[in-house]
């Protein structure tokens, strides 16, 4: 099975998904810190709908992904006061738009299934480059975001009292999450991307000793689950995203048992 990792045919898909598996759990840890993990599911659905719209209009993948990210963040800002209820509305709107577009566009049904199941093995150099740039940006800004979002979570009055330009880090973080989810949805699939955002931090927050340990454990869980799912899906000829979700759930179950 390890020979599959060295096969030239799978090098680009492997590297593309590996970047998503590294970065999405880190963003997910910050979303869980802000108690906004449900927003990721809404963002992923809006991004998937915009991606399918871009395919239907023959627009470039990066253009569709960027447009979906901007629209998703605009919706998130508008629904912020609604809390998780607003994010559920965003998810339902994205889900409805996704399948209506699939039903009323040429080859839309096959593309919607690809977005749901993951089309990682068809990832191109364009996907890899876009995710590499996004991952580099996230890793560069992660310490800056961490300090400010931790402060906003535990000392929320400090931003107002000191008149800090909080919109800079909150908006830039939201845009990064939406953009990375849009790019990852096009490769590892809708639920695969959400699982990478939600499950590794869920486990890390139960096992980690401190914030840095939580970030490290989140990234490690995402990467290990991705490599295992990549090999299992190829060897068993199964769709990638469901296998990834199953492996992540298995790791979380083992982690929860080990903690007890």
C-alpha positions, -999 to 999 in steps of 0.1 A, spaced: 0 0 0 28 24 7 39 21 -29 8 41 -38 22 71 -20 52 71 -44 32 65 -76 37 96 -98 0 95 -108 -10 103 -72 17 128 -62 -4 159 -69 -36 146 -53 -16 134 -23 1 167 -18 -31 187 -24 -51 168 2 -22 168 26 -21 206 27 -59 207 34 -54 181 62 -27 202 78 -44 236 76 -81 229 81 -77 214 116 -57 245 127 -85 268 115 -110 245 131 -93 248 165 -97 286 162 -133 282 152 -140 259 182 -123 285 204 -148 311 191 -176 285 194 -184 289 157 -177 254 144 -212 253 129 -203 283 108 -178 260 90 -206 238 78 -226 267 65 -195 282 48 -187 248 32 -222 245 17 -222 280 3 -187 274 -11 -199 241 -27 -229 258 -43 -207 286 -57 -182 261 -70 -209 242 -88 -222 275 -102 -187 283 -115 -185 249 -132 -219 255 -148 -208 289 -161 -174 274 -172 -156 298 -148 -121 290 -135 -119 271 -102 -101 298 -84 -126 325 -95 -155 304 -83 -138 295 -50 -129 332 -43 -164 343 -51 -179 316 -29 -156 327 0 -165 363 -3 -203 355 -5 -200 331 25 -182 357 47 -208 383 37 -236 359 48 -218 351 80 -214 387 89 -251 393 82 -261 363 103 -236 368 132 -263 381 156 -284 350 150 -257 327 164 -257 290 155 -293 294 142 -280 318 115 -253 294 105 -279 266 102 -299 289 79 -267 295 58 -261 258 56 -296 251 45 -295 279 19 -262 265 5 -275 229 5 -307 240 -14 -288 260 -39 -263 232 -45 -289 206 -54 -311 230 -74 -281 239 -95 -272 202 -98 -308 195 -110 -309 223 -136 -274 223 -152 -258 200 -176 -238 172 -158 -247 190 -126 -257 158 -108 -223 142 -114 -205 173 -103 -226 175 -71 -218 139 -63 -181 147 -69 -183 176 -45 -200 155 -19 -178 124 -23 -146 143 -30 -127 144 -62 -92 143 -47 -78 119 -73 -86 145 -101 -68 173 -83 -46 194 -107 -16 216 -103 -40 245 -101 -56 231 -70 -22 223 -55 -9 258 -61 -40 275 -47 -40 254 -15 -2 259 -11 -6 297 -12 -36 295 12 -17 272 36 13 294 36 -8 324 44 -26 306 72 6 293 88 22 328 86 -8 344 102 -16 317 128 4 332 157 -10 366 150 -46 352 149 -41 330 180 -30 358 203 -58 381 193 -86 355 191 -76 340 225 -77 375 240 -111 381 224 -124 348 238 -112 352 274 -111 391 277 -137 403 253 -140 438 269 -103 446 262 -108 452 225 -136 478 232 -119 494 262 -86 499 243 -103 507 210 -84 480 192 -91 475 154 -106 441 161 -122 439 126 -88 433 111 -82 399 126 -118 388 128 -125 396 91 -92 383 79 -97 351 98 -132 346 84 -120 352 49 -92 327 53 -116 301 66 -140 306 38 -113 306 11 -96 274 24 -130 257 28 -139 266 -7 -106 252 -21 -107 221 1 -144 214 -8 -133 212 -45 -108 184 -36 -116 164 -4 -153 170 -7 -180 189 12 -182 167 43 -146 157 41 -136 194 45 -160 199 73 -148 168 91 -112 181 90 -124 214 105 -145 198 132 -132 164 143 -95 169 149 -101 200 172 -129 181 189 -105 154 199 -76 178 207 -97 199 230 -103 168 251 -67 156 252 -45 186 250 -27 202 280 -26 237 266 -33 258 235 -1 249 216 -6 212 223 -42 215 210 -30 230 177 -3 204 173 -26 175 181 -53 189 157 -28 191 128 -13 157 136 -48 140 138 -58 156 105 -26 145 87 -26 109 100 -62 104 92 -58 118 57 -28 95 49 -47 65 62 -79 74 43 -59 80 11 -44 46 12 -76 28 23 -97 45 -4 -72 36 -31 -67 0 -20 -104 -7 -16 -116 15 -46 -139 36 -24 -149 73 -26 -124 93 -6 -145 116 15 -166 89 33 -134 69 40 -118 101 55 -148 108 77 -149 72 89 -112 72 98 -115 105 116 -145 92 136 -125 61 144 -96 81 157 -119 103 178 -136 72 193 -102 57 202 -90 90 216 -122 93 238 -117 58 251 -80 64 258 -89 95 278 -114 76 299 
